[in-house]
Amino acid sequence: MMGSEADRAQADKADKADKAVQGVRDEILSGGLAPGITVTVSGLAERFGTEDALMHEAVAALAEEGLIEAEGHEHRIANLGRHQAVQLLDVMGVVLVALFERAAPRLSADEIDRMATLVDELRTALQLEDMLASHRANGELVGIILQAGDHQELRDVNTHVLGRSLARLHLFQHAVAYPIWTDGWDETVQYLQRGQPEAAVERLRRTFWILAEELAPESS
């Protein structure tokens, strides 16, 4: 009985910690906590109605994800510049395209249809500048690719890498890039619908090239 109560208490604490992390993450991605602003653990705990100790853990987790920057006792919402955005795109381009190359021929008709729906949702979210909805649509698109790749080790590693990269990229809001991203996904899915997985892979690869060129610091 004692062990059961201890287990329940530990599970409850873990659940509250997860909710604190998700709550702050969503607020950052939605713009409610703007890039560059200074935050405190106690201030966030009050804002989200949780304990300082749990929020301390949440802030540490989000700092590890790159969404919060810590300098001494001060914390600041990360502010991504062009150079950092291009570096993230380079990493994502290599990782995601490599995974997609494996996944594309394996995707079912239902998965491709779901991807098409998600691209529509992504386009609408970006038009409305709803970055949280955009992040969720992007995350599900990547999730479908990871699942179809059918490689447990790659999936475990890259869920972590791609999830963090996507979240950090959402801190860099550059409206000119939105149609490049959505058009790239739209045409990628169209190739899949026509039974051309190799062309789909090449189109996704080209999307990252175009985005990196558009966002390169020297192009500003």
C-alpha positions in Angstrom: 0.0 0.0 0.0 2.8 2.4 1.0 4.6 1.7 -2.3 1.4 2.2 -4.3 0.8 5.6 -2.6 4.4 6.6 -3.3 4.1 5.6 -6.9 0.8 7.6 -7.3 2.4 10.6 -5.7 5.5 10.3 -8.0 3.2 9.9 -11.1 1.1 12.9 -10.0 4.3 15.0 -9.7 5.5 13.9 -13.1 2.2 14.7 -14.7 2.2 18.2 -13.1 5.8 18.7 -14.3 4.8 17.7 -17.9 1.9 20.0 -17.8 4.1 22.9 -16.7 6.5 22.3 -19.5 3.8 22.0 -22.1 2.0 25.1 -20.8 5.1 27.3 -21.0 6.2 25.7 -24.3 2.7 26.4 -25.9 2.8 30.0 -24.6 6.3 30.6 -26.1 5.3 29.1 -29.5 2.0 31.0 -29.6 3.8 34.3 -28.9 2.3 34.8 -25.5 5.8 34.8 -24.1 7.6 36.9 -26.8 11.2 36.1 -27.9 13.8 38.1 -25.9 11.7 38.9 -22.8 13.1 38.2 -19.4 11.2 35.7 -17.2 11.5 34.4 -13.7 10.7 31.0 -12.2 8.5 32.5 -9.6 6.7 34.7 -12.2 6.0 31.8 -14.5 4.9 29.6 -11.5 2.4 32.3 -10.6 1.3 32.8 -14.2 0.6 29.0 -14.7 -0.6 28.3 -11.2 2.0 25.8 -10.2 4.8 25.4 -7.6 8.1 27.1 -7.9 9.9 23.8 -7.7 7.9 22.3 -10.6 8.4 25.4 -12.7 12.1 25.3 -12.0 12.2 21.9 -13.5 10.1 23.1 -16.4 12.4 26.0 -17.1 15.4 23.7 -17.0 13.7 21.3 -19.5 12.9 24.2 -21.9 16.4 25.6 -21.6 17.6 22.2 -22.7 15.2 22.4 -25.7 16.6 25.8 -26.6 13.4 27.7 -26.0 14.7 29.5 -22.9 18.1 30.9 -22.4 19.7 31.1 -18.9 22.3 33.7 -17.9 23.2 33.4 -14.2 19.9 33.7 -12.3 18.1 35.4 -15.2 16.1 33.6 -17.8 15.1 34.9 -21.2 12.8 33.5 -23.9 15.1 32.6 -26.8 15.3 35.0 -29.7 16.4 33.2 -32.9 18.4 35.2 -35.5 18.7 34.5 -39.2 22.1 32.8 -38.9 20.7 30.4 -36.2 17.6 29.8 -38.3 19.7 28.8 -41.3 21.8 26.5 -39.2 18.7 24.8 -37.9 17.3 24.4 -41.4 20.6 22.8 -42.5 20.3 20.3 -39.7 16.6 19.6 -40.4 17.1 19.4 -44.1 19.8 16.7 -43.7 17.9 14.7 -41.1 14.4 14.9 -42.4 15.2 14.4 -46.0 17.2 11.3 -45.1 14.3 9.9 -43.2 11.8 10.9 -45.9 13.9 9.0 -48.5 13.4 5.9 -46.5 9.7 6.6 -45.6 8.3 7.9 -48.9 8.0 4.6 -50.7 6.4 3.1 -47.6 3.6 5.7 -47.1 0.1 4.3 -47.3 -2.7 6.1 -49.2 -4.3 7.0 -45.9 -1.0 8.5 -44.6 -0.6 10.5 -47.8 -4.2 11.8 -47.6 -3.5 12.8 -43.9 -0.4 14.6 -45.0 -2.4 16.6 -47.6 -4.9 17.6 -44.9 -2.1 18.7 -42.6 -0.6 20.8 -45.4 -3.9 22.6 -45.7 -4.0 23.1 -42.0 -0.5 24.3 -42.0 -1.2 26.9 -44.7 -4.2 28.2 -42.9 -2.4 28.4 -39.6 0.5 30.4 -41.1 -1.9 32.7 -43.0 -3.6 33.4 -39.6 -0.1 33.6 -37.9 -1.2 30.9 -35.5 2.2 29.6 -34.8 1.0 27.1 -32.2 -1.3 25.4 -34.7 1.5 25.6 -37.3 3.8 23.9 -35.0 1.3 21.1 -34.3 0.7 20.5 -38.0 4.4 20.5 -38.8 4.9 18.1 -35.9 2.3 15.7 -37.2 3.7 15.8 -40.7 7.2 14.9 -39.3 5.6 12.2 -37.1 4.0 10.5 -40.1 7.4 10.4 -41.8 9.1 9.0 -38.7 6.5 6.3 -38.3 6.6 5.3 -42.0 10.4 5.1 -41.8 9.9 2.0 -39.7 13.3 2.2 -38.0 13.0 2.3 -34.2 16.5 3.6 -33.4 16.3 6.4 -36.0 12.8 7.2 -34.9 13.8 7.5 -31.2 16.8 9.7 -31.9 15.2 12.0 -34.5 11.9 12.5 -32.7 14.1 14.4 -30.3 16.2 16.2 -32.8 13.4 17.2 -35.2 11.0 18.1 -32.4 13.4 20.6 -30.9 14.5 22.0 -34.2 10.9 22.6 -35.3 10.1 24.3 -32.0 13.1 26.6 -32.2 12.4 27.5 -35.8 9.0 28.7 -34.7 10.7 31.4 -32.7 11.9 32.9 -36.0 8.8 34.3 -37.6 9.6 35.4 -41.2 6.4 35.7 -43.3 8.2 35.6 -46.6 9.3 32.0 -45.8 5.7 30.7 -45.0 4.6 30.2 -48.7 8.0 28.6 -49.5 7.4 26.1 -46.8 3.8 25.3 -47.5 4.2 25.2 -51.3 7.2 22.8 -50.8 5.1 20.5 -48.7 2.1 20.8 -51.0 4.1 19.8 -54.1 5.9 17.1 -52.1 2.6 15.5 -51.2 1.3 15.9 -54.8 4.3 13.8 -56.0 3.4 11.2 -53.4 -0.2 11.1 -54.6 1.0 10.5 -58.1 3.2 7.6 -57.0 6.5 9.4 -57.5 8.3 9.0 -54.1 11.8 9.9 -55.5 10.5 13.2 -57.0 8.8 13.9 -53.6 12.1 13.5 -51.8 13.8 15.8 -54.2 11.1 18.4 -53.8 11.4 18.4 -50.0 15.2 18.6 -50.3 14.8 21.6 -52.6 12.4 23.3 -50.1 15.1 23.4 -47.6 17.6 24.8 -50.1 15.2 27.6 -51.1 14.4 28.4 -47.5 18.1 28.6 -46.5 18.8 30.9 -49.4 15.9 33.1 -48.6 16.8 33.4 -44.9 20.6 33.7 -45.3 21.8 36.8 -43.5 23.4 38.3 -46.6 20.0 38.2 -48.3 18.5 40.8 -45.8 
